[in-house]
Amino acid sequence: MSFKYSSKDSPDFILKQIKEKVDDYYLTNNYTKNGNGYLILKFVAQFILVIASVYWAFHASSFLTLCFAFLSVGFTMLIMGINFGHDGAHGCLTGNKKFDGTLFQITYAIQGLGGYMWQIRHNSAHHIFPNVYDRDSDLEMSPLILLNPKQKSKPIHKYQHIYAPLLYVVVTLFWIFAEDFIIMIRKDSANSKIKKIPTIEWIKIVAIKVIYVFNFIVLPTLITSFSLIQVFSAFLIMHFIISFFLTFTFFISHHIQEITYVRANEETNIIENSWLSHQINTTIDFHPKSYVAHFLFGGFNTHIAHHIFPEVCHIHYPTLTQIVKETLEENNVGHWYKSFTFWQGMKSHILHLKKTAHGILEAQKNEEITALATSN
């Protein structure tokens, strides 16, 4: 069943205008869509932070400093994954698909994650159909969490805005030790379907998990003076905090009150919207003008530009974001673009969970009442 948008561009050709301005930006500054010298400096800086954090972890003098050191390792590796792993998955770091793909695989592997199915799901499902029911793989988080008002709700979901943040602290642990295997066994997710997983990918995924556990738990226990329980405790504390942070980072870009969800026409399978307006109206930016946010989030904070230009390195997104905003305003649709702070995004996401669950439950209740009245 093939889904498609009613059109690629809006009736007034806003996408065409944006692309022309972006091409002029590249030409004027002698840029390509890939990285440049600044990207290299950014990689070196973030890599040094990772090495320094690892050194600190192996030379911690107390359990408290061990916890902070582990947290530093987790955050610095996460930052590299967001900045370079993500762009590598899109092949836009250097333009060399093989090199970029290898860097993506490495940055994910050192964090215990397999990149094979993630890349397929992310590029083939999420990016093409963000917030489209039964097509966006990111909507398939957990039966306990409803993100999309088109889904069916159960009574427990009425409280999801309360228990969701508690679940978010274990998301990274679930990804590493369960979800990677689940999605490979299923071999499909939303719009992504794989007939057969190569044997080498099964070998890699198991090896990644074993090496990850060795690096983060076994090796520190063997080399440092800390006990296995202390190391494992620091490991868990690290995951609880970075998982909470990472989950909100992902969710506030698409799953908040200010965005929309879409179901394709059931008869025609047409998404009755242009591709451009859909990408913008289902995505939101946070701290788009902050240099600190851009250093840390590498394009997740300027997510609208990323969804319009996923093949472009994130270092160009601040300029591309400004081009998008200006062009929308020139065409009297400036309200399409939305941005806020990280904190506002967290708050909006929680309210979205509450509103979504209560709205679905109320609609289901009304349907049941109507059906009962009709039958009588």
C-alpha positions as CSV (number, residue, x, y, z in Angstrom):
1,M,0.0,0.0,0.0
2,S,1.7,3.1,-1.3
3,F,1.2,6.5,0.4
4,K,2.0,9.8,-1.3
5,Y,1.5,13.5,-0.8
6,S,-1.0,15.5,-2.9
7,S,2.0,17.5,-4.2
8,K,5.7,18.1,-3.4
9,D,5.5,21.9,-3.3
10,S,2.8,24.3,-2.1
11,P,0.6,26.0,-4.8
12,D,2.7,29.2,-4.6
13,F,6.0,27.2,-5.1
14,I,7.5,28.1,-1.7
15,L,9.8,25.0,-1.8
16,K,11.1,26.1,-5.1
17,Q,11.9,29.6,-3.7
18,I,13.6,28.2,-0.7
19,K,15.8,25.9,-2.8
20,E,16.8,28.7,-5.1
21,K,17.9,30.8,-2.1
22,V,19.8,27.9,-0.6
23,D,21.6,27.2,-3.8
24,D,22.5,30.9,-4.0
25,Y,23.9,30.6,-0.4
26,Y,26.1,27.7,-1.5
27,L,27.3,29.5,-4.6
28,T,28.0,32.8,-2.9
29,N,30.0,31.2,-0.1
30,N,31.6,28.5,-2.2
31,Y,30.1,25.9,0.0
32,T,28.8,22.4,-0.7
33,K,26.0,20.8,1.2
34,N,28.5,18.8,3.2
35,G,30.8,19.8,6.1
36,N,33.7,22.2,6.1
37,G,36.6,23.3,8.3
38,Y,34.3,24.2,11.1
39,L,32.9,20.7,11.2
40,I,36.4,19.3,11.5
41,L,37.1,21.6,14.5
42,K,33.8,20.6,16.1
43,F,34.6,16.9,15.7
44,V,38.0,17.4,17.3
45,A,36.6,19.4,20.2
46,Q,33.9,16.8,20.9
47,F,36.3,13.9,20.5
48,I,38.6,15.5,23.0
49,L,35.7,15.8,25.4
50,V,34.9,12.1,25.1
51,I,38.6,11.1,25.7
52,A,38.9,13.4,28.7
53,S,35.6,12.0,30.1
54,V,36.9,8.4,29.7
55,Y,40.2,9.3,31.3
56,W,38.3,10.8,34.2
57,A,36.2,7.7,34.6
58,F,39.2,5.4,34.9
59,H,40.9,7.8,37.4
60,A,37.9,8.7,39.6
61,S,38.9,8.9,43.3
62,S,35.4,8.3,44.9
63,F,32.1,6.8,44.0
64,L,30.6,10.3,43.6
65,T,33.3,11.4,41.1
66,L,32.8,8.0,39.3
67,C,29.1,8.8,38.8
68,F,29.9,12.3,37.5
69,A,32.6,10.8,35.2
70,F,30.3,8.2,33.9
71,L,27.7,10.9,33.3
72,S,30.3,12.9,31.4
73,V,31.2,9.9,29.3
74,G,27.5,9.3,28.5
75,F,26.8,12.9,27.6
76,T,29.9,13.5,25.4
77,M,29.3,10.2,23.5
78,L,25.6,11.2,23.1
79,I,26.6,14.6,21.7
80,M,28.9,13.0,19.2
81,G,26.2,10.6,18.2
82,I,23.6,13.4,17.7
83,N,26.1,15.6,15.8
84,F,28.1,13.1,13.7
85,G,26.3,9.8,13.9
86,H,23.0,11.4,12.8
87,D,24.6,13.3,9.9
88,G,26.6,10.2,9.0
89,A,23.4,8.2,8.7
90,H,22.2,10.7,6.1
91,G,25.5,10.7,4.3
92,C,26.1,14.4,4.5
93,L,29.3,14.8,6.6
94,T,31.8,14.4,3.7
95,G,29.6,13.3,0.8
96,N,31.4,10.0,0.8
97,K,28.5,7.6,1.6
98,K,30.8,4.8,2.7
99,F,32.9,6.9,5.0
100,D,29.9,8.7,6.5
101,G,28.1,5.4,7.0
102,T,31.1,3.9,8.7
103,L,31.4,6.9,11.1
104,F,27.7,6.6,11.8
105,Q,28.0,2.9,12.6
106,I,31.0,3.5,14.9
107,T,29.5,6.4,16.9
108,Y,26.3,4.4,17.5
109,A,28.2,1.1,18.2
110,I,30.3,2.7,21.0
111,Q,27.0,3.6,22.7
112,G,25.8,0.0,22.4
113,L,23.4,0.7,19.5
114,G,23.1,-1.1,16.2
115,G,22.8,1.3,13.3
116,Y,21.5,-1.1,10.5
117,M,17.8,-1.1,11.2
118,W,17.8,2.4,12.8
119,Q,19.1,4.0,9.6
120,I,16.5,2.2,7.5
121,R,13.7,3.1,9.8
122,H,14.8,6.7,10.2
123,N,15.5,7.5,6.5
124,S,12.7,5.4,4.9
125,A,9.9,5.9,7.3
126,H,10.3,8.8,9.7
127,H,11.8,11.3,7.3
128,I,9.3,10.6,4.5
129,F,6.2,10.4,6.6
130,P,6.7,12.3,9.9
131,N,3.6,12.0,12.2
132,V,1.7,10.0,9.6
133,Y,-0.3,7.3,11.2
134,D,1.0,3.7,10.3
135,R,3.9,5.2,8.4
136,D,6.2,7.0,10.8
137,S,8.3,4.5,12.8
138,D,8.8,7.0,15.6
139,L,5.1,6.7,16.5
140,E,5.7,3.0,17.5
141,M,7.4,3.7,20.8
142,S,5.5,1.6,23.3
143,P,2.0,0.3,23.9
144,L,2.2,2.3,27.1
145,I,2.7,5.7,25.4
146,L,0.2,7.2,22.9
147,L,1.8,10.0,20.8
148,N,-0.8,10.1,18.0
149,P,-4.4,11.0,18.5
150,K,-5.3,8.6,15.7
151,Q,-4.4,5.6,17.9
152,K,-6.6,3.5,20.1
153,S,-6.5,4.3,23.8
154,K,-6.8,2.2,27.0
155,P,-7.9,3.5,30.4
156,I,-4.3,3.5,31.7
157,H,-3.3,6.0,29.0
158,K,-5.3,8.6,31.0
159,Y,-2.3,8.8,33.3
160,Q,0.4,8.6,30.7
161,H,1.4,12.3,31.3
162,I,2.3,11.2,34.8
163,Y,4.1,7.9,34.3
164,A,5.7,8.7,30.9
165,P,8.7,10.7,32.4
166,L,9.3,7.8,34.7
167,L,9.6,5.4,31.7
168,Y,11.8,7.9,29.8
169,V,14.7,7.2,32.3
170,V,15.1,3.7,31.0
171,V,14.5,4.3,27.2
172,T,18.3,4.0,26.3
173,L,18.6,0.8,28.3
174,F,15.6,-0.6,26.5
175,W,17.0,0.5,23.1
176,I,20.4,-1.2,23.8
177,F,19.3,-4.4,25.4
178,A,15.9,-5.1,23.8
179,E,14.6,-2.9,21.0
180,D,17.6,-3.4,18.7
181,F,16.8,-7.1,18.7
182,I,13.0,-6.7,18.5
183,I,13.1,-4.6,15.3
184,M,15.6,-7.0,13.7
185,I,13.4,-9.9,14.5
186,R,10.3,-8.1,13.2
187,K,12.2,-6.9,10.1
188,D,9.6,-4.2,9.5
189,S,8.4,-1.1,11.1
190,A,5.8,1.3,9.8
191,N,6.9,2.1,6.2
192,S,10.2,0.1,6.5
193,K,10.2,-3.5,5.5
194,I,13.2,-5.8,5.1
195,K,12.9,-9.3,3.6
196,K,16.0,-10.7,5.2
197,I,18.5,-9.4,7.7
198,P,22.1,-10.2,6.6
199,T,23.9,-12.7,8.8
200,I,26.8,-10.2,9.3
201,E,24.3,-7.7,10.9
202,W,23.3,-10.3,13.5
203,I,26.9,-10.9,14.3
204,K,27.6,-7.2,14.5
205,I,24.6,-6.5,16.8
206,V,25.6,-9.2,19.3
207,A,29.3,-8.1,19.2
208,I,28.2,-4.5,19.8
209,K,26.3,-5.4,23.0
210,V,29.1,-7.6,24.3
211,I,31.8,-5.0,23.7
212,Y,29.6,-2.3,25.2
213,V,29.0,-4.2,28.5
214,F,32.7,-5.0,28.6
215,N,33.8,-1.4,28.1
216,F,31.3,0.2,30.5
217,I,31.1,-2.4,33.3
218,V,33.7,-5.2,33.1
219,L,36.7,-3.0,32.2
220,P,36.2,-0.3,34.9
221,T,35.7,-3.0,37.5
222,L,39.0,-4.7,36.5
223,I,41.1,-1.6,36.2
224,T,39.7,0.7,38.9
225,S,39.4,0.1,42.6
226,F,35.6,0.2,42.5
227,S,33.5,-2.9,43.0
228,L,31.2,-4.3,40.4
229,I,28.1,-3.0,42.3
230,Q,29.6,0.5,42.4
231,V,30.4,0.5,38.6
232,F,27.1,-0.9,37.7
233,S,25.3,1.7,39.9
234,A,27.2,4.5,38.2
235,F,26.3,2.9,34.8
236,L,22.6,2.9,35.7
237,I,22.7,6.5,37.0
238,M,24.3,7.6,33.8
239,H,21.6,5.9,31.7
240,F,18.7,7.3,33.8
241,I,19.9,10.9,33.3
242,I,21.0,10.8,29.6
243,S,17.9,8.7,28.7
244,F,15.6,11.3,30.2
245,F,17.5,14.0,28.3
246,L,17.7,12.2,25.0
247,T,14.0,11.1,25.0
248,F,12.8,14.6,25.5
249,T,15.3,15.8,22.8
250,F,13.7,13.5,20.3
251,F,10.1,14.0,21.3
252,I,9.9,17.8,21.5
253,S,10.8,18.1,17.8
254,H,7.6,16.3,16.7
255,H,5.4,15.3,19.6
256,I,4.0,18.5,21.3
257,Q,0.8,20.4,21.3
258,E,1.8,22.8,18.5
259,I,2.2,20.2,15.8
260,T,-0.2,18.1,13.7
261,Y,-0.8,14.4,13.1
262,V,-2.1,13.0,9.8
263,R,-3.9,10.0,8.5
264,A,-3.9,9.4,4.7
265,N,-7.2,9.2,2.9
266,E,-8.3,5.6,3.3
267,E,-9.6,5.3,-0.2
268,T,-6.8,7.0,-2.2
269,N,-3.9,6.7,0.2
270,I,-3.2,10.3,-0.5
271,I,-1.9,12.6,2.3
272,E,-3.9,15.7,1.5
273,N,-1.2,18.2,2.0
274,S,2.0,19.3,0.2
275,W,5.2,17.6,1.3
276,L,6.7,21.0,2.3
277,S,3.8,22.2,4.4
278,H,3.6,18.7,6.1
279,Q,7.3,18.7,7.0
280,I,7.0,22.1,8.6
281,N,3.7,21.7,10.4
282,T,4.8,18.4,11.9
283,T,8.2,19.7,13.1
284,I,9.4,22.4,15.5
285,D,12.7,24.0,16.4
286,F,14.1,24.9,19.8
287,H,16.7,27.5,20.6
288,P,17.3,27.9,16.8
289,K,19.7,30.9,17.3
290,S,21.7,29.5,20.1
291,Y,25.4,28.7,19.4
292,V,25.5,26.5,22.4
293,A,22.4,24.6,21.4
294,H,23.8,24.1,17.9
295,F,27.1,22.8,19.2
296,L,25.3,20.3,21.5
297,F,22.3,19.2,19.3
298,G,23.8,19.4,15.8
299,G,20.6,20.1,13.9
300,F,18.0,18.7,16.2
301,N,17.4,22.2,17.5
302,T,16.9,23.4,13.9
303,H,14.9,20.4,12.9
304,I,12.6,22.0,10.4
305,A,15.6,22.7,8.1
306,H,16.8,19.2,8.7
307,H,13.5,17.7,7.5
308,I,13.4,19.9,4.4
309,F,17.1,19.2,3.7
310,P,18.1,15.9,5.3
311,E,20.9,15.5,2.8
312,V,22.6,18.7,4.1
313,C,25.2,18.8,6.9
314,H,23.8,20.4,10.1
315,I,26.4,23.2,10.1
316,H,24.4,24.9,7.4
317,Y,21.1,24.7,9.3
318,P,21.2,28.1,11.1
319,T,21.4,29.9,7.7
320,L,18.9,27.5,6.1
321,T,16.5,28.1,9.0
322,Q,16.6,31.8,8.4
323,I,16.0,31.3,4.7
324,V,13.0,29.1,5.4
325,K,11.5,31.6,7.9
326,E,12.0,34.6,5.6
327,T,10.5,32.8,2.6
328,L,7.5,31.7,4.6
329,E,6.9,35.2,5.8
330,E,7.2,36.6,2.2
331,N,4.5,34.2,1.2
332,N,2.2,35.1,4.1
333,V,2.5,31.7,5.8
334,G,5.0,32.7,8.5
335,H,2.8,31.0,11.1
336,W,3.9,27.6,9.7
337,Y,7.3,28.0,11.4
338,K,7.3,27.5,15.2
339,S,10.1,27.4,17.8
340,F,10.5,27.5,21.5
341,T,12.9,26.7,24.4
342,F,13.9,23.2,25.5
343,W,12.0,23.7,28.7
344,Q,8.8,24.9,26.9
345,G,9.2,21.8,24.7
346,M,9.3,19.5,27.6
347,K,6.2,21.1,29.1
348,S,4.3,21.0,25.8
349,H,5.2,17.3,25.3
350,I,3.7,16.4,28.7
351,L,0.6,18.4,28.0
352,H,0.4,16.8,24.6
353,L,0.4,13.3,26.2
354,K,-2.4,14.3,28.6
355,K,-4.5,16.0,25.9
356,T,-4.0,13.1,23.4
357,A,-5.0,10.4,25.8
358,H,-8.0,12.2,27.3
359,G,-9.2,13.2,23.8
360,I,-9.0,9.7,22.5
361,L,-10.8,8.2,25.5
362,E,-13.5,10.8,25.3
363,A,-14.0,10.1,21.6
364,Q,-14.1,6.4,22.2
365,K,-16.6,6.8,24.9
366,N,-18.9,8.9,22.7
367,E,-18.6,6.3,19.9
368,E,-19.7,3.5,22.3
369,I,-22.6,5.6,23.5
370,T,-23.7,6.3,19.9
371,A,-23.3,2.6,19.0
372,L,-25.4,1.6,22.0
373,A,-28.1,4.1,21.3
374,T,-28.3,2.9,17.7
375,S,-28.5,-0.7,18.6
376,N,-31.4,0.1,21.0
